[in-house]
Amino acid sequence: MTFHAATAIPRRAVTPAAFVRGVVAAYARYGLDPAEALQRGQIAPDLVNSPDGRVTAVQFEALAGHAMRELDDEALGWFSRRLPFGTYGMLCRASITAPTLEVALKRWCRHHRLLTEDVLLDLEVGEETAVLSIRERHDLGGFREFCLVTLLRYVLGYSCWAVDSRIALRAAEFPHPEPGHVSVYPTIFCRNVRFDAPHARIIFDKHYLSLPLTRSAADLDNMLKGALRLTVLPYRRDRLLVERVRRVLRNARGRSLGAEDVASELALSTRTMHRRLREESTSLRDLKEEAKFELAKQELMRGRAPIKRIAEIAGFRSEKSFSRAFRTWTGASPREFRGRYR
């Protein structure tokens, strides 16, 4: 799958004018005129200061790309020193040979310190989640929101591309107050967004860290031609979607969950969930059956509960229907299976 196939370029304008103003502010810092950059992005001057203005991903990519080249600063004025054009491409190249996403992200965080110590990136891995955070060691001033959002999107976008999978965030937190364009945050991060937090950080399932990097040097060369798109577009495919559905069903412990319930837990629409499961050659119905079987098997191996109770726990209406289904799954009745296990 190529980069362009994995991301959908929206025609509607979703990127807030506040981020356009961030680019314009970089020109002001260096005493240069942003007119040509705005023209490249086909952005009208009166939109720049519009509180409700929006531009498309393509427009913002053209604007920011031109600005980074013209200013020779991929940080667009955020830091105490310029980051020459190609700097973040170098970070990508340093990480692309990593065997797993965890190693790649640790390299990214470590190597970012070679570029600047105005901010420090850090990856922490817990029992269930991984947290990528940014510590500010320099006053970012008016660039603060634009800088923190873009840095996290750089890392998230590159990570998704590198493992060819959407990384579903559990939460995103930012130290600045809630902005007027808060409605864009669920699109570029997730629904669970918190402001006025101690640090900027994104939280996700740690199992994504074990995914192998699937890209070659040639793939990287091609991606870098349109890398800015990674900062504004969500990645489509989630290689852990099936496992995430399994986890939701497993945690339900036999409680009946409808498609809407499962989709809500995944922060997806029901239609999108069904479509993506089909793309992974499975269905919610199949995964529900699998969850029932795994739950029943665990209870039988524990060897304590009556068969009738296990049937109820696994979500069956009767012991007879449970026994029939279990024989279909294993070729043995629940009692025979328990006897063999003992």
ZABA-848742 format. One record per residue (C-alpha): residue in one letter; y, z, x. Coordinates in steps of 0.05 Angstrom, whole numbers, padded with zeros to 5 digits, always signed. Example, Ala and Ser with C-alpha at 12.3 -4.5 7.8 and 13.67 -1.06 7.14 Angstrom:
BEGIN
A-00090+00156+00246
S-00021+00143+00273
END
This chain:
BEGIN
M+00000+00000+00000
T+00068-00018+00027
F+00129+00026+00023
H+00161-00019-00029
A+00100-00017-00074
A+00098+00059-00073
T+00170+00069-00095
A+00203+00041-00156
I+00276+00020-00146
P+00312+00043-00210
R+00364-00004-00238
R+00401+00052-00272
A+00451+00092-00233
V+00427+00162-00217
T+00458+00181-00150
P+00521+00223-00163
A+00590+00202-00139
A+00593+00269-00102
F+00545+00240-00050
V+00589+00178-00045
R+00647+00225-00031
G+00605+00256+00024
V+00602+00189+00059
V+00677+00178+00048
A+00690+00247+00079
A+00653+00225+00141
Y+00701+00168+00149
A+00759+00216+00141
R+00731+00261+00195
Y+00730+00203+00244
G+00797+00175+00221
L+00768+00109+00196
D+00774+00069+00132
P+00713+00069+00085
A+00736+00006+00048
E+00685-00041+00079
A+00628+00009+00068
L+00647+00017-00005
Q+00650-00059-00011
R+00581-00065+00019
G+00555-00017-00034
Q+00594-00054-00089
I+00626+00013-00107
A+00694+00011-00141
P+00746+00058-00108
D+00761+00091-00175
L+00688+00113-00181
V+00691+00153-00117
N+00730+00211-00148
S+00698+00207-00216
P+00665+00274-00234
D+00611+00239-00275
G+00605+00175-00233
R+00537+00149-00213
V+00512+00093-00167
T+00443+00061-00160
A+00395+00074-00103
V+00408+00004-00076
Q+00484+00015-00077
F+00478+00082-00041
E+00430+00053+00010
A+00479-00003+00026
L+00538+00046+00030
A+00504+00099+00074
G+00469+00048+00118
H+00534+00013+00134
A+00569+00080+00146
M+00516+00104+00195
R+00522+00041+00236
E+00598+00037+00234
L+00607+00111+00250
D+00547+00112+00296
D+00528+00178+00264
E+00465+00186+00221
A+00489+00257+00204
L+00552+00227+00172
G+00598+00280+00201
W+00556+00341+00182
F+00545+00369+00252
S+00587+00388+00312
R+00563+00326+00348
R+00544+00256+00327
L+00472+00236+00317
P+00473+00163+00340
F+00443+00109+00296
G+00367+00109+00304
T+00362+00185+00315
Y+00320+00199+00253
G+00278+00138+00268
M+00261+00172+00334
L+00238+00234+00295
C+00194+00190+00253
R+00163+00158+00315
A+00151+00226+00347
S+00113+00249+00284
I+00074+00187+00264
T+00018+00199+00314
A+00002+00268+00285
P-00068+00276+00255
T-00044+00313+00193
L+00020+00325+00155
E+00022+00397+00179
V+00025+00375+00252
A+00076+00321+00235
L+00122+00370+00200
K+00117+00421+00256
R+00136+00366+00305
W+00194+00345+00261
C+00222+00416+00257
R+00214+00427+00332
H+00244+00361+00353
H+00303+00368+00304
R+00327+00425+00348
L+00335+00375+00405
L+00385+00337+00361
T+00427+00396+00337
E+00424+00472+00330
D+00476+00472+00275
V+00417+00477+00227
L+00345+00498+00242
L+00286+00470+00203
D+00224+00513+00195
L+00155+00506+00163
E+00119+00568+00138
V+00048+00565+00110
G+00023+00618+00062
E-00042+00630+00025
E-00027+00578-00029
T+00040+00547-00013
A+00080+00516+00044
V+00155+00526+00051
L+00201+00480+00089
S+00269+00514+00098
I+00336+00502+00131
R+00376+00557+00165
E+00450+00543+00175
R+00479+00565+00241
H+00544+00527+00234
D+00594+00524+00177
L+00579+00458+00143
G+00643+00463+00101
G+00651+00409+00049
F+00590+00372+00075
R+00544+00430+00057
E+00510+00404-00006
F+00506+00332+00017
C+00477+00354+00084
L+00424+00402+00057
V+00401+00357+00001
T+00396+00297+00047
L+00359+00334+00103
L+00307+00359+00054
R+00301+00289+00023
Y+00293+00259+00093
V+00234+00305+00107
L+00204+00300+00038
G+00211+00224+00034
Y+00182+00213+00103
S+00124+00260+00088
C+00106+00225+00024
W+00108+00157+00058
A+00068+00181+00119
V+00010+00207+00077
D+00019+00155+00022
S+00024+00207-00032
R+00076+00240-00076
I+00084+00313-00057
A+00095+00352-00121
L+00144+00408-00108
R+00134+00476-00141
A+00207+00495-00129
A+00271+00475-00093
E+00325+00525-00074
F+00396+00516-00049
P+00448+00566-00024
H+00507+00531-00056
P+00530+00542-00129
E+00503+00497-00184
P+00540+00431-00179
G+00568+00392-00238
H+00516+00337-00225
V+00458+00386-00229
S+00421+00337-00275
V+00402+00294-00215
Y+00364+00350-00179
P+00300+00345-00222
T+00298+00271-00206
I+00301+00278-00131
F+00266+00345-00125
C+00232+00379-00184
R+00247+00415-00250
N+00245+00484-00220
V+00311+00486-00181
R+00350+00549-00162
F+00421+00555-00135
D+00458+00611-00099
A+00393+00624-00060
P+00391+00653+00011
H+00371+00586+00043
A+00357+00514+00025
R+00282+00504+00019
I+00226+00466-00016
I+00160+00497-00037
F+00096+00458-00047
D+00020+00465-00048
K-00005+00477+00023
H-00064+00430+00012
Y-00017+00371+00022
L-00011+00394+00095
S-00084+00375+00108
L-00074+00303+00087
P-00081+00254+00145
L-00025+00207+00164
T-00045+00137+00143
R+00010+00095+00175
S+00012+00051+00237
A+00068+00036+00285
A+00077-00031+00250
D+00082+00004+00183
L+00135+00050+00212
D+00176-00009+00238
N+00175-00040+00168
M+00192+00026+00133
L+00252+00040+00178
K+00284-00025+00154
G+00294+00010+00087
A+00285+00083+00104
L+00346+00108+00066
R+00310+00091+00002
L+00264+00149+00017
T+00323+00197+00008
V+00338+00178-00063
L+00273+00153-00094
P+00212+00195-00115
Y+00144+00171-00089
R+00096+00150-00144
R+00025+00164-00123
D+00000+00236-00116
R-00064+00238-00077
L-00075+00310-00098
L-00063+00298-00172
V-00136+00303-00190
E-00143+00368-00152
R-00080+00395-00185
V-00109+00379-00254
R-00174+00413-00234
R-00136+00475-00213
V-00099+00478-00280
L-00164+00472-00318
R-00199+00522-00273
N-00144+00574-00283
A-00150+00565-00359
R-00220+00597-00354
G-00247+00558-00413
R-00184+00566-00455
S-00172+00501-00493
L-00116+00461-00462
G-00088+00398-00493
A-00062+00339-00454
E+00009+00363-00467
D-00007+00432-00437
V-00037+00403-00374
A+00019+00352-00365
S+00071+00407-00373
E+00038+00448-00318
L+00043+00387-00273
A+00116+00373-00292
L+00096+00303-00317
S+00098+00268-00383
T+00031+00261-00418
R+00034+00186-00412
T+00048+00188-00338
M-00008+00238-00326
H-00059+00194-00362
R-00036+00132-00325
R-00040+00164-00257
L-00108+00193-00271
R-00132+00123-00290
E-00104+00098-00224
E-00149+00150-00191
S-00210+00124-00231
T-00217+00186-00274
S-00191+00216-00339
L-00170+00283-00367
R-00233+00283-00410
D-00278+00274-00349
L-00242+00329-00311
K-00247+00376-00370
E-00322+00364-00372
E-00326+00377-00297
A-00286+00442-00305
K-00332+00466-00360
F-00393+00452-00317
E-00364+00487-00255
L-00344+00548-00297
A-00412+00552-00331
K-00449+00544-00264
Q-00409+00600-00233
E-00423+00647-00291
L-00497+00630-00290
M-00502+00643-00216
R-00470+00711-00224
G-00530+00725-00269
R-00500+00778-00314
A-00470+00748-00378
P-00515+00726-00436
I-00521+00650-00445
K-00484+00654-00511
R-00425+00688-00477
I-00424+00637-00421
A-00422+00582-00474
E-00360+00614-00504
I-00327+00623-00435
A-00339+00550-00419
G-00307+00528-00485
F-00368+00509-00526
R-00373+00525-00600
S-00446+00544-00598
E-00501+00561-00549
K-00540+00501-00573
S-00485+00450-00556
F-00475+00485-00489
S-00549+00481-00472
R-00551+00407-00491
A-00490+00391-00448
F-00516+00432-00390
R-00583+00396-00391
T-00545+00330-00389
W-00506+00354-00328
T-00564+00383-00288
G-00630+00362-00320
A-00645+00435-00334
S-00629+00485-00387
P-00580+00543-00371
R-00639+00592-00368
E-00679+00546-00322
F-00618+00537-00277
R-00606+00612-00272
G-00680+00623-00257
R-00680+00572-00201
Y-00616+00601-00171
R-00646+00671-00171
END
